Amino acid sequence: MDTLKPTVFYCQGSWTQAESATLLRVLATLKPKINQPFIIEGSQVKALDSVGALLLTNFSRHWQSLGCAVQWNGFSEAQKDVFSLIEQYVEAPPIVPPAAKLQWVQDLGQKTIQFRAQFVAFFSFIGMIFYEGLGWCLSPAKIRFKSTCNNIQATGTRAIFIVALLSFLIGVVLAYQMGAQLRDYGANIFVVDFLGIAILREFGPMITAIIIAGRTGSSYAAQIGTMKLTEEVAALQTMGLSPIEVLVLPRVLALLIALPLLVILSEVTALFGGMVMAKLMLSLSFIDFIHRFNSAITLQTFVIGLIKVPVFALSIAVIGAFQGFQVKDSAASVGEHTTISVVQGIFMIIVIDAAFSILFSKLGL
């Protein structure tokens, strides 16, 4: 009689407690044939702990009880020792494959646990930043001025063109949309009021912050993530230096300085774009535009918009740096956390802006 061709199951990656839920689902899908050799190949296992060994051992016992010929191959001596201990001291529990209908409950629980862990880690990270920042405030000699200036150049100077261009176009669009409505009622001059309030209070700060979140927040995550991947962060800790003080605080301080200046530039160019469109579309001269702006828009409008900017800057820098430190052990992880930093940064900007709008409404501002 011909010898049956064996089926090989390749164990790869980490067989540890952290991956136990995924491993259990994979093992539960395997259906070895009775009397057919079934080989468990472990040469590609990177990490194995007692939980992973217990899962494999229990399922191999289950398959053997069904008449399958299970063979082990490729495991290291240390891993074989773990399996021997499991075989010797642990009795086999009944194998109960996870119920497919309740899988979403397990997934929801795992996501909740992961979210809680990320939440705690993020606020611990914020606490470390404030602790190190307090040290800078109490001892200004510790401030890394050279690193801060380099980050101001990267964050502010190199972002001037893109911020100015997009803000100018936004001013043009706003003036066009508002002017088209006001022209029907012969209220051309009031386009200045709407533009001034909209740009100074909302669009200038928020649009600039979103641009910087996509440009600078992502670069913070990518830079720090790459440094962690190449073990430069570990090298700093080995030398007795704080990664928060060396890598994070200069970036936070740079963005706190650069973002308000970029917001002012954004507001000026957006208003100029509105002036150009008002001249072309509504025949409103630059002099009339400026005169109406001086009489209709107060300093309070400008200050209210600028109050939000340091909070935007802090959230962008902290989220970008935090995601950089979350990078694990691959280039794919750098890309993943860079993307997360952009999404979370923009999300937080909108949430913070909404919170300030509610606060200002309650205060009557």
Protein Blocks (a to p, Z undefined) as FASTA:
>chain_A
ZZddddddddehjadfklmmmmmmmmmmpccdehiacdddfklpfbdcfklmmmmmmmmm
mmmmnopacddehiafklmmmmmmmmmmmccdddddddfklmmmmmmmmmmmmmmmmmmm
mmmmmmmmmmmmmmmmmmmmlpcfklmmmmmmmmmmmmmmmmmmmmmmmmmmmmmmmmmm
mmmnopmmmmmmmmmmmmmmmmmmmmmmmmmmmmmmmmmmmmmmmmmmnommmmmmmnop
afklmmmmmmmmmmmmmmmmmmmmmmmmmmmmmmmmmmmmnopafklmmmmmmmmpcfkl
mmmmmmmmmmmmmmmmmmmmmmmmmpckbfklmmmmmmmmmmmmmmmmmmmmmmmmmmmm
mnoZZ
